[in-house]
Amino acid sequence: MLKEIFGDRLEVEWRSYLLIPEKRDRTLEKFRQYTQSWLKVASDKPGGSFQTWSTQEQPPSHSIPPHLVAKAAAQVDESAFELVHDALLTAYFVENRDISAETTLKSIWVQAGLDEDQFSTSQDPTHLKSVIDEHNEALTVGAQGAPSFRMAHHDVAITGLHTVEVLERWINRVLNDEV
């Protein structure tokens, strides 16, 4: 929506922030309770699509695998990244799938129309380095969760869900050199 408002004046660059940087065990019941908080997010305008965890799949063990797949898709082209990115969000928040599982990630890759034989490129060590570097940079500028937003050439991030109006006002202030 913001790209439609600002057109060529706004360039969006998705960067990695790891909500769960290391593998950890979580019980399905505790995770289901956590996902109740998604209902608040879904009710905000503009709301996204969220469904509390209702499948028998275990919650994702950590955030790195989906980030690696997204980086590999971005290496193909922007359209591939957007398809994979959207599919990852849908798989997690709507379909309640474990997006740290290789079978889920490979399925998303193929459904995005990408060559199954190229899925292994997600394991390229440069992707892992990029994900870790971007995550560490996010921490340095104060990101404390997702989503977080940062303007190029500014060393501060704002974290959390914000209305389009708030983000539009912030972007306009930056574009008009008011911050």
N, C-alpha and C positions, 0 to 999 in steps of 0.2 A: 504494500500500500504506500509506503514512503517513497519508493522508487517512482510510483506514478505521480506523486505530489511534486517531487523535486527534479524528476527527469535526469538529464545529464549532469546536473549539479551535485548529485549524490551517487557515490560509488560504494557499494556494499562489498566488504571483504569478510567472509566468514573465517573465523579463527577458532582454534581449539581452546576449550576450557574443560577440564576433566572434573566432573562432579564426584566421580569415584576413581581417583587416580590409581589405586592399587586394588588387587583382588581382595574381596572380603565375602564372608558368608553372611547371608541374611535369611532369616526364616521367611517363608512365604506369607505366613500370617502377619508378621510385623510389617512386611512390605505392603501387603494389602491395606493395612491400617494407614500407612504413610500415603498411599495413593488417594486416600479420601481428600487430601489437600488439593488434589487436582480439580475437584469440583468447584472450588472457589475460583481458580484460574479460568475454568470453562465458563463461569458465569460473568466474568468481566467482559467489557466491550472494547475492542472487538475480541470476542472469545475464540479460542481455538477448539480443536476437537480433542476431547479427553474422555477416557472411560476408566473408572477405577479398575484395578487389576482383578480380572475375573477368570483368567485361565489357570491351568495347572502348571504352566511354565514357571520355572524359577526366575526370580528377578535377575537382571544383568549382574554379572560378577564384578565388572569394572568398566570404565568408559573408554579405554584405549582401543579395543577392536573396532567399534563403529567409526571412530575418528580415522583410523588407518584406512578403512574402506572408503570413507568420504575423500580422503586425500588422494587415493588412487583414482577415484572417479574424476576428481578435479584435474588430474593429470591428463585424462582423456580429453575433456573439454568442459566448458561451463554448464552446458546443457546436461551432460552426464552427472556432474556434481549435483545440480538442482534436483534431478530425478532421484538420485540416491539419497540426498539429504531429506527430501520430502518423504520418501519411502521409509527411512529410518525413524523419523518422527511419528509417522502413522503406525509403523510396526510396534513401536514402544507405547505411545500414548493412547492409541485407539484399539489396536489388535492385541495388545498385551503380550508381545513376543519378546523373548530374550535376545536383545540385539548385541550381546557379547558372544553368542553362540555362532560358530562358523557356519553351520547349516543355515541359520537364519540370514546371516550376512551374504552368503553365496546366493541364496534365493533372491534377496533384494537386488544384488548385482545383476543377476540374469534377467529378472523382471524389468530392470531398467534398460534392457536391450544391450547390455555390455557382454562382450565375449567371455564366456565362462573360463576359457583358457588363460585369460588375462587377470582373473581374480587374484592369483598369487602375487601380482604386483603390489597388493596391499601390504605385503610383508617386507617390502623394500625398506631397509634400515633408514633411508632418508626420510621416509614418512614418519617413522617413530621419532626421529630427532626433531622434525618439524613440529609434531604434536607436543612433545615435551617442552621445546623452546617457546612455543606460543602459550602454553599453559603457564610456564614460569613468568613470561612477560605479563600475562594477565594478572597474576598474583602481585607482581611488582607495581602495577598501576591501580591496584585496589579492588580488582574483581573478586567477588566473594560468592558467586553463584552464576546461574544461567537463567535468563539471558543477561548478558552484560554488553554494554555499548561503549565504544570509545571512538573519538574522532582522531583522524590522522594528525600527527604533530601535537597531540595533547597527551599529557602523561597522567590522565585520570580516567577511570571508567565509572559508569553508573550501572548499578546492578538491580535487577528485578524487572517485573512486568510493569510497563508504563502504558498509558493510553497513547493513541496516535497523536493526540493534541499535545501532550507533554513532549514527546519525541520531536514533533514538528517544530515546536517552540525552541527546543534545545538546538536543533539543527540550524534553524534560521539565525539564532544568536551566533553560532559559530561561523556560518557563512557570511554574516554581516560584521564579523570581527568584533563582536560585543563581549566575547570571553577570551 
